[in-house]
Amino acid sequence: MEAKTSVESLNEVFRCFICMEKPKDARICPHCSKLCCCSCIVRWLSEQRPSCPHCRASLFMRDLVNLRWAEDVSHHLDSLQSQVHQFSPDREAMCRVHPDEKQNIYCSDCDACICHKCALFTGRVSA
């Protein structure tokens, strides 16, 4: 559960502060180091005003820092997120023989998880 919280908080930090999505062609403001998509900040600077929407410091396109490694970090975060989700205790496997029962007992003979009904009545793997 703690790993899930950590990955989720990293995903929240590693978002464009304008559109709140994963950054595409990421840039950061040199004044406040906030992360944003290139298209979002270009739109802001051209349609709104020439200042950072977060810290309000004067900002021009030439000032933005290109984060070439941001796409790699984004892919790694996606991978971690799927691993945490895959092994989450919230997603317990259900028994195929007894669909209303969770597979929450490890059978060393079968080398697999089984539900308590299978353990009591059959002693065989139901999955």
C-alpha positions, -999 to +999 in steps of 0.1 A: +000+000+000+029+024+008+044+017-026+011+026-043+010+059-024+046+067-033+040+060-070+008+080-070+025+110-053+053+108-079+027+108-107+011+139-092+044+158-089+054+147-125+025+164-142+022+195-163+010+222-138-012+238-166-031+208-180-025+184-151-016+156-176+017+138-182+041+163-197+045+161-235+078+176-247+084+188-212+098+222-202+104+238-169+104+274-158+139+285-148+125+306-120+103+281-101+113+248-117+076+239-124+071+213-151+048+218-181+041+206-216+057+227-243+024+232-261+007+244-228+033+269-220+035+282-256-002+287-256-001+305-222+028+328-233+012+336-266-025+340-255-022+352-219+009+370-209+047+366-210+051+353-174+051+320-157+015+310-148+028+296-115+054+321-101+044+350-123+081+358-132+088+372-166+091+343-190+099+339-227+102+308-248+140+311-250+141+310-212+124+276-209+145+246-200+140+215-222+137+183-201+150+156-225+148+129-198+112+136-189+098+110-213+120+083-198+108+092-163+072+091-175+076+057-190+092+044-158+064+058-137+038+041-159+057+008-155+058+012-117+021+021-116+011-010-135+034-032-113+019-017-081-016-021-095-009-057-106+003-068-071-021-047-051-038-065-023-070-048-034-070-071-064-073-105-049-078-134-073-112-150-071-117-188-071-129-203-104-148-232-086-162-209-059-166-175-076-177-157-044-145-168-026-111-151-027-080-172-032-064-164+002-047-197+012-014-209-001-013-247-008+023-260-006+013-292-023-002-274-052+022-245-051-006-221-057-032-199-039-066-215-033-098-205-016-107-218+019-136-240+005-112-257-019-087-262+010-114-277+032-133-299+006-110-307-023-074-298-014-068-291-051-060-260-070-092-243-083-075-218-106 
